[in-house]
Amino acid sequence: MFGLGVLKGLGITFKHFIDTYIDDIRWLGKRYHTPEGIAHRMSKDARGIFTIQYPEEKLPVPEEFRYIPFLIYEEKENGEKFDRCTSCGICAKVCPPQCIWIVRTNDPVTGRPIPAPKEFYIDVDICMNCGLCAEYCPFDAIKMDHDYEIASYDRFKTNIFDKEKLSKPVSYYASIRPTNYAREEAARAQKEEAKAARKSVGGETTAS
Amino acid sequence: MSEEILTSEEFNLAARFPEMATPDNRPGYQGFLIEPEHLLEISRVLRDEQGYDYLSSVTAVDYFPIDIFEVVYHLYKTTGGPALVLKTQTNRTDPIVPSLVPLFPGADLQEREAWDLMGIRFSDHPDLRRILMWEGFAGHPLRKDWKEPYFEEDGKPFKSRWPEGNVIRAEDTTPLKDNVQYPQPFEPDTWTPEAETALYSGLSQSRLDNLSDLKTDQLVVNLGPQHPSTHGVFRMAAALDGETILALKPVMGYMHRNHEKIGERNTFLGNMPFTDRLDYVSSMSNNFGYALAVEKLMGVTPPERAEYIRVLMAELTRINSHLIAIGFLLNDLGAFFTPALYGLTERELILDIFEAVSGSRMMCNYFRFGGVARDLPDGTLQKIKDLAFERLPRKVEEFTTYLIDSEIVRARCEGVGILTAEQAIAFSAAGPILRASGVPYDIRRADPYSIYDRFEFDVVVGQNGDVYDRFLVRMEEITQSLRIIQQAAKDIPEGPIMSGKPQYQVRVPVGETYGRIEGPKGELGYYVISNGKPNPWRYHVRAPSFINLTGLETMCKGNKIADAVVILGSVDIVLGEVDR
């Protein structure tokens, strides 16, 4: 019969239409603005309305999500902060759009470079969020952030991030990327252990 | 590498034409060097006698400061097998090479691109105009001695960024102060584009006899650059007789950014995120092709697990891209956004997987030379399985019921925009377009790469080569991709995901390579030449969206102007890839 295909198609749209209401009733108002509701809408069983009502609702970002790098600093017990960054320049070299530029600190007396950056800039207008800097940093000093709400009124003034704006504590990193943090810490501990073991072995041999 | 050996074993061009063709013996190179004057003759023999009927890629290389331009042709058999690479050289001062358009119409847009960007003239080309740059542009930007405004260095990394940190932001010197170069003597106020006139005069020549009794006017209509049907900034200049299309020329380049020049400035690794931005709905596939090309040069192979992850991602990308293609084809047909949104719903779930794996939904930047950037996070494989075994098959079924039998879809699609098998091959059409015309050519089968030879799947072929068949082929390809994902998700082994230590400065030996994959839109090829430096010497993208447009005029001729919108939708272009 001519028109049967169209009717069948309309049946599908009608089913979708009904599905939304069925799901709404089943969740009794909890489908929106709750983490479970959002998780359900992101799952394989989701049907009906899919949209997230941003900014009232926000999609949770996965751990690997990457948006604009930040620098990690560690805090000692006495509250002193020190950067993990040694200004080795690998991030500046690997950055595809070359949006990172670093000024190295030089020792005022000898003029030799000190492993800490004097200045560190990222032009976030140019940054393409590729994550290569974080991937290839040998000191785990630069990582990709989860904060994607960086809109501002004047990009010429605000969109070159300096060291102060980029620096975030290591605890923040641990909170946004727990698995990565745990893995890196484990690797570091293992390295330290191996180093210590090598030292003690070396010490023994020289002693004997 | 197996490819070279096979090529020379299968057909030794140098033995057949001892006077005319010599094997390319430069280290790391392959194929045959021929003199320009023999090019047509040899190509004709290759096409008619040897079955190399598919001219996949035409590109040019600048060997500055040596006085050599080289034009490189990649020929394939549509029955499958590796490439036969032809090269012809000319000088830099007055570069002329005969055009291959009389033999392979698929060379049309590619030769225009080589003229535009490299400045090589192709004699007897029917319509040698600039294609990507604007008509008043000074110079040919891909030449090695052409320098852009704000030129800093020939290759990244730029030394100014470290350790001194002296950077001049282009932002501070623009907007529109001194970043525009005009050719001499050029007056912007009085200038009229010659090529625009040429475009219109080319259209007005093609008048057909008016067969109908109706009195109709002939007129030229520009669809675009701003037109909802073009999915971006793209123009179709159509000559109409009443409503019937007499001739149609695609005009592109509005989003041109000289991706290839950028790629030649980038380090090998640094170019990976740039490939994401070609066909921005299928960035994983773009990564795949580029990684394959450079890996071929480096001689590394990824470990098992990485290969499986790659296949999973590439097939998810194909589903993703086809969902968009189908959804928006229906949009072009007038089904305002309902089918498109049904497609986008499923795509959203795929993008969630990409985001969890790579950190970004669209600009994935996930592949590395010799593996992938990171392993699948916990739970991701289960998500992929959920989609591939449960949800997507159900949804494909639903889509089929929804659309395939719809009388409106059939009335608008069947018999519209026909490309016969011969035409599709001649126009170097690729991917679903080629297969919908009845040519069972799928690189995953014809010239397998990665681990595709392990999976069971069917090459989907259409019969009529019309819009409806392209739509059906894409629907069925989603099912076949699901089959591959199901197999790969079951068999994926544990293990490392990277061969060797991840390096940010890869050492790429001297040589040339062409890595190609069956992308969602067709054959996506990367032609890369390394001279041992950190940056590629030549980096060329064989963009399927771009080359599929070569046959657009043939598809549209004789159809109504309203059908041009649908035909373009069925070609499924992404402007990021067309304009590069």
Interface residues (C-beta under 8 A of the other chain):
Chain A: F2 G3 L4 G5 V6 K8 G9 G11 I12 T13 H16 M42 K44 A46 F50 V61 P62 E63 E64 F65 R66 S87 G89 I90 A92 K93 V94 C95 P96 Q98 I100 W101 I102 V103 R104 P113 E119 Y121 D123 D125 M128 N129 C130 G131 L132 E135 Y136 M144 F156 I160 T179
Chain B: K156 P157 F158 S160 R161 W162 P163 E164 G165 N166 V167 R169 E171 N266 T267 L269 G270 N271 M272 P273 F274 T338 Y342 T345 E348 L349 D352 E355 A356 V357 S358 G359 S360 M363 N365 A373 R374 P377 D378 K383 D386 L387 E390 R391 E398 T401 Y402 L403 I404 D405 S406 E407 I408 V409 R410 P502 Y504 Q505
